[in-house]
Amino acid sequence: QVQLVESGGGLVQPGGSLRLSCAASGSILSINTMGWYRQAPMKQRELVAKIAQSGITKYADSVKGRFTISRDNAKNTVYLQMNSLKPEDTAVYYCIGGNWFNADYWGQGTQVTVSS
């Protein structure tokens, strides 16, 4: 089993920045890809960004140029740097781990609220 623990969410004004972190523990050899999904009220859960162990990344079009995903393989940790935040970025953000095509493990979620 794999445990994913997120941190770094909170309340920020439009245009501000936040950095999310997610630390993996347990059977981490089963994880190649880590990333972030989000779910806003009354909306479907969507992929925000993901990164393979090789460093290959994928971003949602809505966050390209504003969000940056990175990982520290030695620490089994993935980060999401979020800049130029907009109210529409408000959501619960979930850390995921698995392979490139499947999110096998999910964190408990962290709330990000962008509001003035």
N, CA, C and O of each residue as an XYZ file, in Angstrom:
464
protein
N       0.826     -1.198      0.000
C       0.000      0.000      0.000
C       0.861      1.248      0.000
O       2.022      1.227      0.409
N       0.274      2.320     -0.461
C       0.957      3.607     -0.533
C       0.129      4.651      0.208
O      -1.093      4.695      0.067
N       0.779      5.467      0.975
C       0.114      6.576      1.647
C       0.624      7.886      1.044
O       1.825      8.070      0.843
N      -0.309      8.782      0.762
C       0.015     10.090      0.202
C      -0.516     11.153      1.151
O      -1.701     11.163      1.483
N       0.358     12.040      1.583
C      -0.037     13.083      2.532
C       0.260     14.445      1.924
O       1.410     14.786      1.645
N      -0.814     15.223      1.724
C      -0.696     16.547      1.112
C      -0.561     17.631      2.178
O      -0.984     17.461      3.321
N       0.031     18.734      1.778
C       0.090     19.922      2.629
C       0.222     21.147      1.727
O       0.589     21.043      0.557
N      -0.089     22.315      2.305
C       0.152     23.563      1.594
C      -1.067     24.287      1.075
O      -0.934     25.374      0.514
N      -2.245     23.729      1.241
C      -3.435     24.429      0.785
C      -3.759     25.619      1.669
O      -3.102     25.848      2.685
N      -4.777     26.377      1.278
C      -5.181     27.517      2.086
C      -5.947     28.545      1.287
O      -6.424     28.280      0.183
N      -6.053     29.728      1.873
C      -6.768     30.847      1.259
C      -5.754     31.841      0.705
O      -4.802     32.218      1.389
N      -5.965     32.259     -0.533
C      -5.056     33.212     -1.167
C      -5.873     34.161     -2.033
O      -6.929     33.795     -2.550
N      -5.376     35.373     -2.184
C      -6.064     36.348     -3.028
C      -5.783     36.075     -4.497
O      -4.760     35.479     -4.832
N      -6.679     36.504     -5.374
C      -6.420     36.369     -6.812
C      -5.080     36.997     -7.186
O      -4.735     38.085     -6.724
N      -4.330     36.286     -8.033
C      -3.001     36.742     -8.413
C      -1.903     36.231     -7.504
O      -0.721     36.385     -7.812
N      -2.272     35.631     -6.402
C      -1.299     35.131     -5.447
C      -0.748     33.760     -5.818
O      -1.055     33.208     -6.874
N       0.075     33.229     -4.918
C       0.736     31.944     -5.150
C       0.581     31.021     -3.948
O       0.437     31.464     -2.809
N       0.613     29.741     -4.234
C       0.645     28.701     -3.208
C       1.509     27.566     -3.729
O       1.640     27.370     -4.937
N       2.096     26.820     -2.798
C       2.821     25.611     -3.177
C       2.265     24.437     -2.398
O       2.239     24.442     -1.167
N       1.822     23.434     -3.134
C       1.351     22.190     -2.533
C       2.481     21.171     -2.526
O       3.309     21.124     -3.436
N       2.492     20.360     -1.478
C       3.457     19.273     -1.376
C       2.717     17.976     -1.094
O       1.648     17.977     -0.485
N       3.292     16.877     -1.540
C       2.701     15.567     -1.288
C       3.831     14.570     -1.090
O       4.661     14.361     -1.975
N       3.846     13.958      0.091
C       4.878     12.974      0.410
C       4.288     11.576      0.354
O       3.229     11.309      0.923
N       4.983     10.694     -0.336
C       4.553      9.304     -0.472
C       5.349      8.410      0.461
O       6.544      8.615      0.676
N       4.669      7.417      1.011
C       5.331      6.425      1.855
C       4.674      5.071      1.622
O       3.592      4.979      1.041
N       5.345      4.028      2.083
C       4.817      2.686      1.887
C       5.479      2.013      0.694
O       6.695      2.103      0.525
N       4.695      1.345     -0.125
C       5.216      0.582     -1.277
C       5.473      1.516     -2.463
O       4.838      1.402     -3.512
N       6.413      2.438     -2.272
C       6.627      3.497     -3.254
C       7.253      3.004     -4.544
O       7.215      3.706     -5.554
N       7.836      1.795     -4.529
C       8.405      1.258     -5.771
C       7.323      1.009     -6.809
O       7.620      0.892     -7.998
N       6.062      0.927     -6.370
C       4.959      0.707     -7.301
C       4.519      1.992     -8.002
O       3.653      1.963     -8.877
N       5.118      3.112     -7.615
C       4.722      4.403     -8.191
C       5.747      4.870     -9.206
O       6.934      4.980     -8.900
N       5.279      5.146    -10.423
C       6.130      5.779    -11.428
C       5.744      7.248    -11.580
O       6.599      8.127    -11.693
N       4.444      7.488    -11.579
C       3.934      8.833    -11.832
C       3.239      9.382    -10.593
O       2.510      8.667     -9.906
N       3.473     10.650    -10.320
C       2.749     11.359     -9.278
C       2.147     12.619     -9.880
O       2.609     13.123    -10.904
N       1.112     13.111     -9.225
C       0.491     14.297     -9.783
C      -0.612     14.840     -8.918
O      -0.737     14.502     -7.741
N      -1.419     15.700     -9.533
C      -2.495     16.385     -8.828
C      -3.755     16.412     -9.665
O      -3.724     16.720    -10.857
N      -4.860     16.087     -9.025
C      -6.190     16.311     -9.565
C      -6.855     17.375     -8.700
O      -6.390     17.682     -7.602
N      -7.937     17.927     -9.206
C      -8.729     18.837     -8.389
C     -10.214     18.657     -8.678
O     -10.611     18.208     -9.753
N     -11.017     19.022     -7.687
C     -12.462     18.959     -7.861
C     -13.091     20.183     -7.218
O     -12.981     20.405     -6.013
N     -13.750     20.967     -8.053
C     -14.474     22.139     -7.582
C     -15.925     21.751     -7.323
O     -16.409     20.758     -7.867
N     -16.620     22.526     -6.496
C     -18.026     22.216     -6.213
C     -18.853     22.102     -7.491
O     -18.756     22.952     -8.376
N     -19.646     21.074     -7.581
C     -20.549     20.847     -8.709
C     -19.815     20.581    -10.024
O     -20.415     20.668    -11.095
N     -18.531     20.260     -9.949
C     -17.780     19.977    -11.171
C     -17.111     18.613    -11.072
O     -16.923     18.074     -9.981
N     -16.756     18.066    -12.227
C     -16.067     16.780    -12.240
C     -14.618     16.944    -11.814
O     -14.014     18.003    -11.987
N     -14.080     15.878    -11.256
C     -12.665     15.876    -10.906
C     -11.856     15.934    -12.200
O     -12.194     15.272    -13.182
N     -10.777     16.734    -12.196
C      -9.970     16.881    -13.402
C      -8.487     16.803    -13.069
O      -8.059     17.162    -11.972
N      -7.719     16.331    -14.033
C      -6.265     16.309    -13.896
C      -5.732     17.731    -13.972
O      -6.105     18.496    -14.861
N      -4.862     18.078    -13.039
C      -4.201     19.383    -13.062
C      -2.820     19.236    -13.708
O      -2.488     19.943    -14.659
N      -2.034     18.317    -13.180
C      -0.691     18.086    -13.703
C      -0.191     16.748    -13.185
O      -0.599     16.287    -12.119
N       0.700     16.130    -13.956
C       1.330     14.894    -13.517
C       2.763     14.866    -14.009
O       3.112     15.537    -14.981
N       3.600     14.077    -13.325
C       5.003     13.988    -13.668
C       5.471     12.557    -13.462
O       5.235     11.947    -12.419
N       6.140     12.039    -14.483
C       6.703     10.691    -14.402
C       8.061     10.742    -13.700
O       8.652     11.807    -13.521
N       8.524      9.588    -13.320
C       9.825      9.514    -12.653
C      10.936     10.036    -13.562
O      11.946     10.553    -13.085
N      10.742      9.897    -14.869
C      11.720     10.383    -15.846
C      11.733     11.901    -15.956
O      12.673     12.488    -16.492
N      10.678     12.532    -15.443
C      10.568     13.985    -15.524
C       9.580     14.487    -16.564
O       9.326     15.688    -16.655
N       9.024     13.572    -17.350
C       8.001     13.964    -18.319
C       6.785     14.501    -17.581
O       6.359     13.938    -16.572
N       6.233     15.592    -18.092
C       5.098     16.228    -17.429
C       3.918     16.404    -18.378
O       4.057     16.384    -19.601
N       2.765     16.576    -17.767
C       1.546     16.894    -18.530
C       0.734     17.856    -17.682
O       0.599     17.664    -16.473
N       0.189     18.899    -18.318
C      -0.613     19.907    -17.621
C      -1.981     20.056    -18.281
O      -2.140     19.854    -19.485
N      -2.957     20.414    -17.457
C      -4.241     20.841    -18.014
C      -4.028     22.169    -18.731
O      -3.210     22.983    -18.303
N      -4.757     22.387    -19.812
C      -4.608     23.630    -20.573
C      -4.877     24.855    -19.691
O      -4.267     25.908    -19.877
N      -5.779     24.708    -18.750
C      -6.189     25.838    -17.932
C      -5.101     26.323    -16.971
O      -5.194     27.430    -16.442
N      -4.071     25.502    -16.744
C      -3.032     25.891    -15.793
C      -1.671     26.076    -16.439
O      -0.725     26.494    -15.771
N      -1.553     25.773    -17.718
C      -0.268     25.915    -18.404
C       0.244     27.349    -18.294
O      -0.497     28.310    -18.504
N       1.517     27.469    -17.964
C       2.124     28.781    -17.826
C       1.955     29.399    -16.456
O       2.598     30.402    -16.146
N       1.097     28.816    -15.629
C       0.871     29.341    -14.270
C       1.308     28.352    -13.197
O       1.816     28.758    -12.152
N       1.116     27.068    -13.440
C       1.450     26.035    -12.468
C       2.692     25.268    -12.942
O       2.907     25.076    -14.139
N       3.492     24.843    -11.975
C       4.664     24.029    -12.281
C       4.704     22.836    -11.342
O       4.654     22.995    -10.122
N       4.794     21.641    -11.912
C       4.906     20.427    -11.114
C       6.367     19.980    -11.099
O       7.072     20.083    -12.103
N       6.804     19.486     -9.950
C       8.164     18.971     -9.828
C       8.160     17.855     -8.797
O       7.202     17.690     -8.042
N       9.238     17.098     -8.778
C       9.310     16.020     -7.806
C      10.740     15.829     -7.348
O      11.696     16.094     -8.077
N      10.856     15.360     -6.116
C      12.142     14.996     -5.536
C      12.076     13.501     -5.287
O      11.484     13.051     -4.307
N      12.691     12.732     -6.182
C      12.601     11.274     -6.090
C      13.262     10.748     -4.813
O      12.833      9.733     -4.264
N      14.288     11.426     -4.348
C      14.972     10.986     -3.131
C      14.068     11.114     -1.912
O      14.176     10.341     -0.960
N      13.170     12.105     -1.953
C      12.257     12.344     -0.836
C      10.866     11.789     -1.095
O       9.978     11.896     -0.249
N      10.677     11.185     -2.291
C       9.353     10.647     -2.657
C       8.273     11.704     -2.499
O       7.191     11.438     -1.975
N       8.582     12.887     -2.954
C       7.686     14.028     -2.778
C       7.441     14.730     -4.104
O       8.356     14.899     -4.911
N       6.205     15.133     -4.318
C       5.843     15.906     -5.504
C       5.328     17.264     -5.051
O       4.687     17.386     -4.008
N       5.621     18.279     -5.853
C       5.236     19.645     -5.536
C       4.402     20.233     -6.672
O       4.542     19.852     -7.834
N       3.536     21.166     -6.305
C       2.796     21.917     -7.313
C       2.905     23.390     -6.948
O       2.279     23.852     -5.994
N       3.699     24.116     -7.709
C       3.815     25.565     -7.521
C       2.730     26.233     -8.334
O       2.689     26.087     -9.556
N       1.854     26.960     -7.675
C       0.719     27.594     -8.334
C       0.874     29.109     -8.251
O       0.847     29.683     -7.162
N       1.034     29.747     -9.390
C       1.177     31.197     -9.477
C      -0.005     31.801    -10.222
O      -0.745     31.096    -10.909
N      -0.174     33.098    -10.082
C      -1.246     33.825    -10.777
C      -2.589     33.133    -10.574
O      -3.339     32.913    -11.525
N      -2.873     32.799     -9.345
C      -4.087     32.041     -9.048
C      -5.339     32.852     -9.347
O      -5.383     34.069     -9.169
N      -6.353     32.128     -9.808
C      -7.635     32.723    -10.181
C      -8.746     32.115     -9.324
O      -8.589     31.011     -8.802
N      -9.852     32.816     -9.178
C     -10.965     32.240     -8.406
C     -11.394     30.869     -8.933
O     -11.816     30.009     -8.160
N     -11.287     30.672    -10.228
C     -11.695     29.375    -10.798
C     -10.724     28.246    -10.465
O     -10.992     27.091    -10.794
N      -9.607     28.556     -9.823
C      -8.698     27.513     -9.341
C      -9.151     26.963     -7.990
O      -8.583     25.991     -7.493
N     -10.160     27.575     -7.400
C     -10.675     27.103     -6.118
C     -11.206     25.683     -6.248
O     -12.056     25.400     -7.093
N     -10.695     24.795     -5.402
C     -11.072     23.385     -5.474
C     -10.371     22.630     -4.346
O      -9.504     23.165     -3.656
N     -10.771     21.385     -4.184
C      -9.993     20.465     -3.359
C      -8.971     19.813     -4.288
O      -9.326     19.271     -5.335
N      -7.722     19.871     -3.900
C      -6.638     19.315     -4.695
C      -6.203     17.985     -4.087
O      -5.935     17.885     -2.890
N      -6.140     16.970     -4.942
C      -5.785     15.623     -4.518
C      -4.461     15.206     -5.138
O      -4.248     15.357     -6.341
N      -3.587     14.685     -4.312
C      -2.346     14.087     -4.793
C      -2.638     12.671     -5.273
O      -3.435     11.958     -4.663
N      -1.996     12.264     -6.359
C      -2.185     10.924     -6.866
C      -0.838     10.261     -7.142
O       0.173     10.926     -7.364
N      -0.860      8.938     -7.121
C       0.324      8.167     -7.459
C      -0.089      6.918     -8.208
O      -1.140      6.338     -7.938
N       0.756      6.502     -9.163
C       0.437      5.321     -9.939
C       1.351      5.221    -11.140
O       2.549      5.489    -11.046
N       0.770      4.828    -12.290
C       1.539      4.875    -13.523
C       0.973      5.993    -14.395
O       0.058      6.705    -13.982
N       1.513      6.143    -15.592
C       1.128      7.306    -16.413
C      -0.372      7.320    -16.753
O      -0.967      8.381    -16.943
N      -0.971      6.116    -16.825
C      -2.347      6.020    -17.294
C      -3.372      5.814    -16.178
O      -4.569      5.990    -16.402
N      -2.923      5.449    -14.996
C      -3.852      5.154    -13.906
C      -3.386      5.781    -12.596
O      -2.216      5.693    -12.222
N      -4.332      6.414    -11.913
C      -4.061      6.946    -10.571
C      -4.524      5.901     -9.571
O      -5.707      5.815     -9.245
N      -3.582      5.112     -9.092
C      -3.931      3.996     -8.219
C      -4.116      4.420     -6.767
O      -4.860      3.789     -6.015
N      -3.440      5.479     -6.386
C      -3.469      5.926     -4.993
C      -3.834      7.400     -4.943
O      -3.433      8.193     -5.795
N      -4.622      7.750     -3.900
C      -5.097      9.119     -3.748
C      -4.828      9.609     -2.327
O      -4.938      8.849     -1.365
N      -4.479     10.876     -2.209
C      -4.383     11.505     -0.909
C      -5.759     11.931     -0.412
O      -6.767     11.722     -1.086
N      -5.787     12.516      0.748
C      -7.067     12.879      1.363
C      -7.610     14.202      0.841
O      -8.780     14.520      1.055
N      -6.774     14.971      0.162
C      -7.211     16.233     -0.416
C      -6.865     17.418      0.461
O      -6.854     17.324      1.688
N      -6.581     18.541     -0.192
C      -6.313     19.787      0.520
C      -7.060     20.919     -0.187
O      -7.055     21.007     -1.415
N      -7.698     21.777      0.599
C      -8.532     22.832      0.037
C      -7.678     24.015     -0.390
O      -6.822     24.483      0.362
N      -7.920     24.490     -1.604
C      -7.327     25.730     -2.097
C      -8.478     26.677     -2.423
O      -9.352     26.349     -3.225
N      -8.471     27.838     -1.805
C      -9.511     28.833     -2.037
C      -8.865     30.127     -2.499
O      -7.993     30.678     -1.826
N      -9.308     30.607     -3.665
C      -8.783     31.848     -4.225
C      -9.912     32.866     -4.181
O     -10.889     32.766     -4.923
N      -9.762     33.839     -3.304
C     -10.838     34.803     -3.102
C     -10.284     36.074     -2.488
O      -9.322     36.044     -1.722
N     -10.908     37.198     -2.838
C     -10.523     38.469     -2.239
C     -11.403     38.766     -1.031
O     -11.235     39.799     -0.384
